[in-house]
Amino acid sequence: MFSIKTIHSPVIIFEFTGQQTLVEHSKSLLLWDNLLSQKSELIVLRIFTDNAALIHPKGAGKVTNRWLESGAKQAIQQQVLAMINIVPEQAYKKMQHMSVEKVFGVPGGIFKSKGEALHWLDNNVPLAQNFIFSESIQS
């Protein structure tokens, strides 16, 4: 299951809980398409609330690669100022060396807490300093 919050534009918050189905994964890509069609700058926070949320459904890799190759990767590189992934602490050790920059071509990272993610944003994304995130990403 996932939800999306767009309360503090340009900040977009995706929150994932539990393992997604391929249908849910595809719906999240459609939401991305909608956001990217607006041609505005975005700061994306992706919050994975549990380990199950990190498990991709069968076929998601193929669907995602097709989506990225169809123009989404280029749009992300042009519009996303930063992409932050907040993962459960127990998953962080395994994921900490994964690179948002390599996969999506935008600044970002993998963080084990909201506090670390916000600290990184404040120090690396000038536009982020204009927004108060703590209220919108509270557990």
Secondary structure, 3 states (H helix, E strand, C coil): CEEEECCCCCEEEEEECCCCCHHHHHHHHHHHHHHHHCCCCEEEEEEECCHHHHCCCCCHHHHHHHHHHHHHHHHHHHHEEEEEEECCHHHHHHHCCCCHHHHHCCCEEEECCHHHHHHHHHHHCHHHHHCCCCCCCCC
